[in-house]
Amino acid sequence: MIRAFDAFSLPLLRWFDPEDAHRMAIQGLRLLPPMRPRPDDPKLAVRAFGLNFPNPIGMAAGFDKSAEAPDALLRLGFGFVEIGSVTPKPQAGNPRPRLFRLERDEAVVNRMGFNNDGAEAVLRRLAARAHLGGIVGVNVGANKDADDRVADYVRLIETFAPVASYFTVNVSSPNTPGLRNLQQAAALDDLLAKVIDARERVRQNAGDSPVLLKIAPDLSLSELDDVVHIARSRRVDGMIVANTTLVRPSTLREAARAREQGGLSGRPLFRLSTRMVAETYVRAEGAFPLIGVGGIDSGGAALTKIRAGASLIQLYSSLIYKGLGLVEDIKNDLASTLLRTGRDSLSEIVGADAATITAEDWPVQ
């Protein structure tokens, strides 16, 4: 069924403006008939952040911003889904056009600007599906016009704790002016202190809510030193590495579209984001697991990200070019690798190449 859906939808959606195509994809998922996903190979199960993931492949934030189709995505084989970014108030985002395909690069540039339906509408949807189970994380961000952005994050933690499998504190989107400044040491320390405090306040009524930090791939290594130190000292449960990049590699073929403002994602981000996973892994020293994101478009790419230090991975841009069948392809490749190498779980290879990767020359941009 998934192959048939891809064969029909991928060529069709290419005819439409990227944002209109995205809207159609969400609507299509909502209309998919209920079906039982094929059981995952038990060897692909991952235990991280106190949660049991049936497989390591997640849908990254940015696709289902307002929690319209998380259960359809779970039925299609994802091990988890991250909705958002959600802001306290509904937000229209930046003016269109704001989403651009770089077809020959299998990449995307976006400057969406946290467009979403707002906390009230998203909470209503997540509460209505809470009895269905499955791991659905909530990526939280601040409104563009917020007087106190830290207060926005705190409010969202308090609001969504009863329905979020985990939280992702997004301070790394390049499309909200000044947001990445929250990655600077003093600001980040203050933010995480207040977020963790909010999580602890609601724990008795809402249960455990793991808190993850999502960072940009454009941090310098000295900045990464500070970020990981603060994340460890504030006892976050994990990190997501990495968001989109403002860098434009010289190898991009779609030069005109690459000049559009916004964050670049997809295949050209793979080497940089993988290097940042490895750099983060060696600095974390096992204090918490990582989710690796950026340019994963095959089983081999997923394996490389895991060996760099990611316990879990997330996809988004590659699905535009490869379709939803990519999820099953990656799972099959990972299971075959474990079988061929005589390993019982992916945890045995997490970070196996991290030291080697960090010793290599920096990826050429």
C-alpha positions as a Markdown table, in Angstrom:
| # | Residue | x | y | z |
|---|---|---|---|---|
| 1 | Met | 0.0 | 0.0 | 0.0 |
| 2 | Ile | 2.8 | 2.4 | 0.9 |
| 3 | Arg | 4.6 | 1.7 | -2.4 |
| 4 | Ala | 1.4 | 2.3 | -4.3 |
| 5 | Phe | 0.8 | 5.6 | -2.4 |
| 6 | Asp | 4.4 | 6.7 | -3.2 |
| 7 | Ala | 4.1 | 5.8 | -6.9 |
| 8 | Phe | 0.9 | 7.9 | -7.2 |
| 9 | Ser | 1.7 | 10.8 | -4.9 |
| 10 | Leu | 5.4 | 11.6 | -5.6 |
| 11 | Pro | 5.1 | 12.6 | -9.3 |
| 12 | Leu | 1.8 | 14.3 | -8.6 |
| 13 | Leu | 3.0 | 16.4 | -5.7 |
| 14 | Arg | 6.0 | 17.6 | -7.8 |
| 15 | Trp | 3.6 | 19.6 | -10.0 |
| 16 | Phe | 2.5 | 21.8 | -7.1 |
| 17 | Asp | 4.1 | 24.6 | -5.1 |
| 18 | Pro | 6.1 | 22.9 | -2.3 |
| 19 | Glu | 3.9 | 24.3 | 0.5 |
| 20 | Asp | 0.7 | 23.3 | -1.3 |
| 21 | Ala | 2.1 | 19.9 | -1.8 |
| 22 | His | 3.0 | 19.6 | 1.9 |
| 23 | Arg | -0.6 | 20.6 | 2.8 |
| 24 | Met | -1.9 | 17.9 | 0.4 |
| 25 | Ala | 0.4 | 15.3 | 1.9 |
| 26 | Ile | -1.0 | 16.0 | 5.4 |
| 27 | Gln | -4.6 | 15.8 | 4.1 |
| 28 | Gly | -3.8 | 12.6 | 2.3 |
| 29 | Leu | -2.4 | 11.0 | 5.5 |
| 30 | Arg | -5.6 | 12.0 | 7.3 |
| 31 | Leu | -7.6 | 10.2 | 4.7 |
| 32 | Leu | -5.6 | 7.0 | 4.8 |
| 33 | Pro | -7.7 | 4.1 | 6.0 |
| 34 | Pro | -6.8 | 2.6 | 9.4 |
| 35 | Met | -4.3 | -0.3 | 9.1 |
| 36 | Arg | -2.1 | -2.3 | 11.4 |
| 37 | Pro | 1.6 | -1.6 | 10.8 |
| 38 | Arg | 3.8 | -4.6 | 10.1 |
| 39 | Pro | 5.5 | -5.7 | 13.4 |
| 40 | Asp | 9.1 | -4.5 | 13.6 |
| 41 | Asp | 12.1 | -6.8 | 14.0 |
| 42 | Pro | 12.6 | -6.9 | 17.8 |
| 43 | Lys | 16.3 | -6.2 | 17.2 |
| 44 | Leu | 15.4 | -2.7 | 16.1 |
| 45 | Ala | 13.8 | -1.8 | 19.4 |
| 46 | Val | 15.6 | 1.1 | 21.2 |
| 47 | Arg | 15.4 | 2.1 | 24.9 |
| 48 | Ala | 16.1 | 5.8 | 25.3 |
| 49 | Phe | 15.0 | 8.7 | 27.5 |
| 50 | Gly | 13.1 | 6.2 | 29.6 |
| 51 | Leu | 10.9 | 5.2 | 26.6 |
| 52 | Asn | 10.7 | 2.1 | 24.5 |
| 53 | Phe | 10.8 | 2.8 | 20.8 |
| 54 | Pro | 9.7 | -0.1 | 18.5 |
| 55 | Asn | 12.3 | 1.1 | 15.9 |
| 56 | Pro | 14.7 | 4.0 | 15.7 |
| 57 | Ile | 13.2 | 5.9 | 12.9 |
| 58 | Gly | 11.2 | 9.0 | 13.7 |
| 59 | Met | 9.4 | 11.7 | 11.7 |
| 60 | Ala | 11.2 | 15.0 | 12.4 |
| 61 | Ala | 9.5 | 18.1 | 13.6 |
| 62 | Gly | 8.3 | 20.5 | 10.9 |
| 63 | Phe | 6.2 | 18.0 | 8.9 |
| 64 | Asp | 3.2 | 17.7 | 11.2 |
| 65 | Lys | 3.4 | 21.1 | 12.9 |
| 66 | Ser | 0.0 | 21.1 | 14.5 |
| 67 | Ala | -0.5 | 17.3 | 15.3 |
| 68 | Glu | -2.9 | 16.6 | 12.5 |
| 69 | Ala | -1.7 | 13.2 | 11.5 |
| 70 | Pro | 0.7 | 11.6 | 14.1 |
| 71 | Asp | -1.2 | 8.3 | 14.2 |
| 72 | Ala | -1.3 | 7.9 | 10.4 |
| 73 | Leu | 2.5 | 8.3 | 10.5 |
| 74 | Leu | 2.9 | 5.7 | 13.3 |
| 75 | Arg | 0.8 | 3.3 | 11.3 |
| 76 | Leu | 3.1 | 3.8 | 8.3 |
| 77 | Gly | 6.0 | 2.4 | 10.3 |
| 78 | Phe | 7.7 | 5.2 | 12.1 |
| 79 | Gly | 8.9 | 4.3 | 15.5 |
| 80 | Phe | 8.0 | 7.8 | 16.8 |
| 81 | Val | 6.7 | 11.1 | 15.6 |
| 82 | Glu | 7.7 | 14.6 | 16.7 |
| 83 | Ile | 5.0 | 17.2 | 16.1 |
| 84 | Gly | 5.6 | 21.0 | 16.1 |
| 85 | Ser | 7.2 | 23.4 | 16.5 |
| 86 | Val | 4.3 | 24.5 | 18.6 |
| 87 | Thr | 4.1 | 28.0 | 20.0 |
| 88 | Pro | 1.7 | 29.3 | 22.8 |
| 89 | Lys | -0.3 | 31.5 | 20.4 |
| 90 | Pro | -1.3 | 30.5 | 16.8 |
| 91 | Gln | 1.3 | 31.9 | 14.4 |
| 92 | Ala | 1.1 | 32.5 | 10.6 |
| 93 | Gly | 4.8 | 32.3 | 10.1 |
| 94 | Asn | 6.8 | 34.2 | 7.4 |
| 95 | Pro | 5.3 | 35.4 | 4.1 |
| 96 | Arg | 5.0 | 32.9 | 1.2 |
| 97 | Pro | 6.9 | 31.7 | -0.7 |
| 98 | Arg | 8.9 | 30.2 | 2.1 |
| 99 | Leu | 9.6 | 26.6 | 1.1 |
| 100 | Phe | 11.8 | 25.7 | -1.8 |
| 101 | Arg | 12.8 | 22.4 | -3.4 |
| 102 | Leu | 16.4 | 22.0 | -4.6 |
| 103 | Glu | 15.6 | 19.0 | -6.8 |
| 104 | Arg | 19.0 | 18.2 | -8.2 |
| 105 | Asp | 20.5 | 18.4 | -4.7 |
| 106 | Glu | 17.7 | 16.4 | -3.0 |
| 107 | Ala | 17.5 | 19.3 | -0.6 |
| 108 | Val | 15.0 | 21.8 | 0.8 |
| 109 | Val | 15.4 | 25.4 | 1.9 |
| 110 | Asn | 12.7 | 26.7 | 4.3 |
| 111 | Arg | 12.0 | 29.9 | 6.2 |
| 112 | Met | 8.6 | 28.9 | 7.5 |
| 113 | Gly | 8.8 | 30.7 | 10.8 |
| 114 | Phe | 7.1 | 28.4 | 13.3 |
| 115 | Asn | 3.7 | 28.5 | 11.5 |
| 116 | Asn | 1.3 | 26.4 | 13.6 |
| 117 | Asp | -2.3 | 26.4 | 15.0 |
| 118 | Gly | -1.1 | 27.3 | 18.6 |
| 119 | Ala | -1.1 | 25.4 | 21.9 |
| 120 | Glu | -4.8 | 25.2 | 22.5 |
| 121 | Ala | -5.7 | 23.5 | 19.2 |
| 122 | Val | -2.7 | 21.2 | 19.3 |
| 123 | Leu | -3.4 | 20.2 | 22.9 |
| 124 | Arg | -7.0 | 19.3 | 21.9 |
| 125 | Arg | -5.8 | 17.0 | 19.2 |
| 126 | Leu | -3.1 | 15.3 | 21.3 |
| 127 | Ala | -5.6 | 14.8 | 24.2 |
| 128 | Ala | -8.1 | 13.2 | 21.8 |
| 129 | Arg | -5.6 | 10.6 | 20.6 |
| 130 | Ala | -3.8 | 10.0 | 23.9 |
| 131 | His | -5.5 | 6.6 | 24.4 |
| 132 | Leu | -4.0 | 5.3 | 21.2 |
| 133 | Gly | -0.5 | 5.1 | 22.6 |
| 134 | Gly | 2.7 | 5.4 | 20.4 |
| 135 | Ile | 5.5 | 7.8 | 21.1 |
| 136 | Val | 4.6 | 11.3 | 20.1 |
| 137 | Gly | 7.0 | 14.1 | 21.1 |
| 138 | Val | 6.2 | 17.8 | 21.2 |
| 139 | Asn | 8.7 | 20.3 | 19.8 |
| 140 | Val | 8.2 | 23.6 | 21.5 |
| 141 | Gly | 9.2 | 27.1 | 20.4 |
| 142 | Ala | 8.6 | 30.7 | 21.3 |
| 143 | Asn | 6.2 | 33.1 | 19.5 |
| 144 | Lys | 8.0 | 35.6 | 17.3 |
| 145 | Asp | 6.4 | 38.6 | 19.2 |
| 146 | Ala | 6.9 | 37.1 | 22.7 |
| 147 | Asp | 8.1 | 39.6 | 25.3 |
| 148 | Asp | 9.6 | 36.8 | 27.3 |
| 149 | Arg | 10.6 | 33.8 | 25.2 |
| 150 | Val | 11.7 | 31.7 | 28.1 |
| 151 | Ala | 8.2 | 32.1 | 29.6 |
| 152 | Asp | 6.8 | 30.7 | 26.4 |
| 153 | Tyr | 8.8 | 27.5 | 26.7 |
| 154 | Val | 7.9 | 27.1 | 30.4 |
| 155 | Arg | 4.2 | 27.6 | 29.6 |
| 156 | Leu | 4.3 | 24.9 | 26.9 |
| 157 | Ile | 6.0 | 22.4 | 29.2 |
| 158 | Glu | 3.3 | 22.9 | 31.7 |
| 159 | Thr | 0.5 | 22.7 | 29.1 |
| 160 | Phe | 1.7 | 19.6 | 27.2 |
| 161 | Ala | 3.2 | 17.5 | 29.9 |
| 162 | Pro | 0.2 | 15.3 | 30.3 |
| 163 | Val | 0.1 | 14.3 | 26.6 |
| 164 | Ala | 3.7 | 14.6 | 25.4 |
| 165 | Ser | 5.9 | 11.4 | 25.2 |
| 166 | Tyr | 8.9 | 13.8 | 25.4 |
| 167 | Phe | 9.7 | 17.5 | 24.7 |
| 168 | Thr | 12.1 | 19.0 | 22.3 |
| 169 | Val | 13.3 | 22.5 | 23.3 |
| 170 | Asn | 13.9 | 24.1 | 19.9 |
| 171 | Val | 16.4 | 27.0 | 20.1 |
| 172 | Ser | 18.0 | 26.3 | 16.8 |
| 173 | Ser | 15.5 | 27.3 | 14.1 |
| 174 | Pro | 17.1 | 30.0 | 11.9 |
| 175 | Asn | 13.7 | 31.4 | 10.9 |
| 176 | Thr | 12.7 | 33.2 | 14.0 |
| 177 | Pro | 14.9 | 36.3 | 14.5 |
| 178 | Gly | 17.1 | 36.0 | 17.5 |
| 179 | Leu | 16.0 | 32.5 | 18.5 |
| 180 | Arg | 19.4 | 31.0 | 18.0 |
| 181 | Asn | 20.8 | 33.4 | 20.6 |
| 182 | Leu | 19.2 | 31.2 | 23.2 |
| 183 | Gln | 22.0 | 28.7 | 22.4 |
| 184 | Gln | 24.5 | 31.1 | 24.0 |
| 185 | Ala | 25.8 | 29.9 | 27.3 |
| 186 | Ala | 24.1 | 32.2 | 29.8 |
| 187 | Ala | 20.8 | 32.3 | 28.0 |
| 188 | Leu | 20.7 | 28.5 | 27.5 |
| 189 | Asp | 21.6 | 27.8 | 31.1 |
| 190 | Asp | 18.7 | 30.1 | 32.2 |
| 191 | Leu | 16.3 | 28.6 | 29.8 |
| 192 | Leu | 17.1 | 24.9 | 30.6 |
| 193 | Ala | 17.0 | 25.6 | 34.3 |
| 194 | Lys | 13.5 | 27.0 | 34.0 |
| 195 | Val | 12.3 | 24.4 | 31.6 |
| 196 | Ile | 13.5 | 21.5 | 33.9 |
| 197 | Asp | 12.0 | 23.3 | 36.9 |
| 198 | Ala | 8.6 | 23.4 | 35.1 |
| 199 | Arg | 8.9 | 19.8 | 34.2 |
| 200 | Glu | 9.5 | 18.9 | 37.9 |
| 201 | Arg | 6.6 | 21.0 | 39.0 |
| 202 | Val | 4.1 | 19.1 | 36.9 |
| 203 | Arg | 5.7 | 15.6 | 37.2 |
| 204 | Gln | 3.4 | 14.5 | 40.1 |
| 205 | Asn | 0.2 | 15.0 | 38.0 |
| 206 | Ala | 1.6 | 14.6 | 34.5 |
| 207 | Gly | 4.2 | 11.8 | 34.9 |
| 208 | Asp | 7.7 | 11.8 | 33.5 |
| 209 | Ser | 8.3 | 14.1 | 30.5 |
| 210 | Pro | 11.8 | 13.7 | 29.1 |
| 211 | Val | 13.3 | 17.0 | 27.9 |
| 212 | Leu | 15.6 | 17.1 | 24.8 |
| 213 | Leu | 17.5 | 20.0 | 23.4 |
| 214 | Lys | 17.7 | 20.5 | 19.6 |
| 215 | Ile | 20.8 | 22.4 | 18.4 |
| 216 | Ala | 22.0 | 23.9 | 15.1 |
| 217 | Pro | 24.7 | 22.3 | 13.0 |
| 218 | Asp | 26.4 | 25.7 | 12.7 |
| 219 | Leu | 27.7 | 25.9 | 16.2 |
| 220 | Ser | 31.5 | 26.2 | 16.6 |
| 221 | Leu | 33.2 | 23.5 | 18.6 |
| 222 | Ser | 33.8 | 25.9 | 21.5 |
| 223 | Glu | 30.1 | 26.8 | 21.4 |
| 224 | Leu | 29.3 | 23.1 | 21.4 |
| 225 | Asp | 31.5 | 22.6 | 24.4 |
| 226 | Asp | 29.4 | 25.1 | 26.3 |
| 227 | Val | 26.0 | 23.7 | 25.1 |
| 228 | Val | 26.9 | 20.1 | 26.0 |
| 229 | His | 28.3 | 21.2 | 29.4 |
| 230 | Ile | 25.1 | 23.1 | 30.2 |
| 231 | Ala | 22.9 | 20.2 | 29.0 |
| 232 | Arg | 24.7 | 17.8 | 31.2 |
| 233 | Ser | 24.7 | 20.1 | 34.2 |
| 234 | Arg | 21.0 | 20.8 | 33.8 |
| 235 | Arg | 20.4 | 17.1 | 33.4 |
| 236 | Val | 18.5 | 17.2 | 30.1 |
| 237 | Asp | 17.4 | 13.7 | 28.9 |
| 238 | Gly | 18.9 | 14.0 | 25.4 |
| 239 | Met | 19.9 | 16.1 | 22.5 |
| 240 | Ile | 18.8 | 16.3 | 18.8 |
| 241 | Val | 21.6 | 17.0 | 16.4 |
| 242 | Ala | 20.9 | 18.9 | 14.2 |
| 243 | Asn | 18.5 | 21.5 | 12.8 |
| 244 | Thr | 18.8 | 23.1 | 9.4 |
| 245 | Thr | 22.0 | 24.9 | 8.4 |
| 246 | Leu | 22.5 | 28.5 | 7.1 |
| 247 | Val | 25.6 | 27.3 | 5.3 |
| 248 | Arg | 25.4 | 26.8 | 1.5 |
| 249 | Pro | 27.9 | 24.2 | 0.4 |
| 250 | Ser | 29.8 | 25.1 | -2.8 |
| 251 | Thr | 28.7 | 21.8 | -4.3 |
| 252 | Leu | 25.0 | 22.8 | -4.5 |
| 253 | Arg | 23.7 | 22.5 | -8.1 |
| 254 | Glu | 20.5 | 24.5 | -7.6 |
| 255 | Ala | 22.5 | 27.7 | -7.1 |
| 256 | Ala | 19.6 | 30.1 | -7.6 |
| 257 | Arg | 17.2 | 28.5 | -5.2 |
| 258 | Ala | 20.1 | 28.0 | -2.7 |
| 259 | Arg | 20.3 | 31.7 | -2.4 |
| 260 | Glu | 16.9 | 31.9 | -0.8 |
| 261 | Gln | 17.0 | 32.8 | 2.9 |
| 262 | Gly | 16.3 | 30.1 | 5.4 |
| 263 | Gly | 17.6 | 26.8 | 6.6 |
| 264 | Leu | 19.0 | 24.1 | 4.3 |
| 265 | Ser | 18.1 | 20.5 | 4.9 |
| 266 | Gly | 18.4 | 17.2 | 3.0 |
| 267 | Arg | 21.3 | 15.4 | 1.4 |
| 268 | Pro | 23.8 | 18.3 | 1.5 |
| 269 | Leu | 23.5 | 18.5 | 5.2 |
| 270 | Phe | 24.5 | 14.9 | 5.8 |
| 271 | Arg | 28.2 | 15.2 | 6.4 |
| 272 | Leu | 28.1 | 18.3 | 8.6 |
| 273 | Ser | 25.2 | 17.0 | 10.7 |
| 274 | Thr | 26.9 | 13.6 | 11.1 |
| 275 | Arg | 30.1 | 15.3 | 12.2 |
| 276 | Met | 28.2 | 17.3 | 14.8 |
| 277 | Val | 26.5 | 14.1 | 16.0 |
| 278 | Ala | 30.0 | 12.6 | 16.6 |
| 279 | Glu | 31.3 | 15.7 | 18.2 |
| 280 | Thr | 28.3 | 15.8 | 20.6 |
| 281 | Tyr | 28.6 | 12.1 | 21.3 |
| 282 | Val | 32.2 | 12.3 | 22.5 |
| 283 | Arg | 31.4 | 15.4 | 24.7 |
| 284 | Ala | 28.3 | 13.8 | 26.2 |
| 285 | Glu | 30.3 | 10.8 | 27.4 |
| 286 | Gly | 27.2 | 8.7 | 27.7 |
| 287 | Ala | 25.3 | 11.2 | 29.9 |
| 288 | Phe | 22.3 | 11.0 | 27.6 |
| 289 | Pro | 21.3 | 9.6 | 24.2 |
| 290 | Leu | 21.2 | 11.5 | 20.9 |
| 291 | Ile | 18.8 | 11.7 | 18.0 |
| 292 | Gly | 20.6 | 12.2 | 14.7 |
| 293 | Val | 18.9 | 14.3 | 12.0 |
| 294 | Gly | 20.1 | 15.6 | 8.6 |
| 295 | Gly | 20.4 | 14.1 | 5.2 |
| 296 | Ile | 19.4 | 10.5 | 6.0 |
| 297 | Asp | 18.1 | 9.1 | 2.8 |
| 298 | Ser | 19.1 | 5.4 | 2.9 |
| 299 | Gly | 19.9 | 2.5 | 5.2 |
| 300 | Gly | 23.6 | 3.2 | 4.7 |
| 301 | Ala | 23.2 | 6.9 | 5.8 |
| 302 | Ala | 21.1 | 5.8 | 8.8 |
| 303 | Leu | 23.8 | 3.3 | 9.8 |
| 304 | Thr | 26.5 | 6.0 | 9.5 |
| 305 | Lys | 24.5 | 8.3 | 11.7 |
| 306 | Ile | 24.1 | 5.6 | 14.3 |
| 307 | Arg | 27.8 | 4.7 | 14.3 |
| 308 | Ala | 28.5 | 8.4 | 14.7 |
| 309 | Gly | 26.6 | 8.4 | 18.0 |
| 310 | Ala | 22.9 | 8.5 | 17.4 |
| 311 | Ser | 20.7 | 6.1 | 19.3 |
| 312 | Leu | 17.7 | 7.2 | 17.2 |
| 313 | Ile | 17.3 | 9.0 | 13.9 |
| 314 | Gln | 14.7 | 11.3 | 12.2 |
| 315 | Leu | 13.7 | 11.9 | 8.6 |
| 316 | Tyr | 11.9 | 14.6 | 6.8 |
| 317 | Ser | 13.4 | 16.2 | 3.6 |
| 318 | Ser | 14.4 | 12.8 | 2.1 |
| 319 | Leu | 10.8 | 11.6 | 2.1 |
| 320 | Ile | 10.0 | 14.3 | -0.4 |
| 321 | Tyr | 12.3 | 12.6 | -2.9 |
| 322 | Lys | 12.2 | 9.0 | -1.8 |
| 323 | Gly | 8.7 | 8.6 | -0.5 |
| 324 | Leu | 7.3 | 6.9 | 2.6 |
| 325 | Gly | 8.7 | 3.5 | 1.5 |
| 326 | Leu | 12.1 | 4.8 | 2.6 |
| 327 | Val | 11.1 | 4.1 | 6.2 |
| 328 | Glu | 10.7 | 0.4 | 5.5 |
| 329 | Asp | 13.8 | 0.3 | 3.4 |
| 330 | Ile | 15.9 | 1.7 | 6.2 |
| 331 | Lys | 14.5 | -0.7 | 8.7 |
| 332 | Asn | 15.2 | -3.6 | 6.5 |
| 333 | Asp | 18.8 | -2.5 | 5.9 |
| 334 | Leu | 19.4 | -2.0 | 9.6 |
| 335 | Ala | 17.9 | -5.4 | 10.5 |
| 336 | Ser | 20.0 | -7.1 | 7.7 |
| 337 | Thr | 23.2 | -5.4 | 9.1 |
| 338 | Leu | 22.5 | -6.7 | 12.6 |
| 339 | Leu | 21.9 | -10.2 | 11.3 |
| 340 | Arg | 25.0 | -10.2 | 9.1 |
| 341 | Thr | 27.2 | -9.0 | 11.9 |
| 342 | Gly | 25.7 | -11.2 | 14.6 |
| 343 | Arg | 24.6 | -8.4 | 16.8 |
| 344 | Asp | 21.4 | -8.4 | 18.9 |
| 345 | Ser | 20.6 | -4.7 | 18.9 |
| 346 | Leu | 21.6 | -1.3 | 17.5 |
| 347 | Ser | 22.9 | -0.2 | 20.8 |
| 348 | Glu | 26.0 | -2.3 | 20.2 |
| 349 | Ile | 27.1 | 0.0 | 17.4 |
| 350 | Val | 26.0 | 3.4 | 18.6 |
| 351 | Gly | 29.0 | 5.7 | 18.5 |
| 352 | Ala | 31.3 | 3.0 | 17.2 |
| 353 | Asp | 32.9 | 5.4 | 14.7 |
| 354 | Ala | 32.6 | 8.6 | 16.7 |
| 355 | Ala | 36.2 | 8.9 | 17.6 |
| 356 | Thr | 37.3 | 8.2 | 14.0 |
| 357 | Ile | 34.9 | 10.8 | 12.6 |
| 358 | Thr | 36.0 | 13.5 | 15.0 |
| 359 | Ala | 39.6 | 13.0 | 13.9 |
| 360 | Glu | 38.8 | 13.6 | 10.2 |
| 361 | Asp | 39.2 | 16.9 | 8.4 |
| 362 | Trp | 36.2 | 19.1 | 8.8 |
| 363 | Pro | 33.5 | 18.5 | 6.1 |
| 364 | Val | 34.2 | 20.9 | 3.1 |
| 365 | Gln | 31.4 | 23.4 | 2.7 |
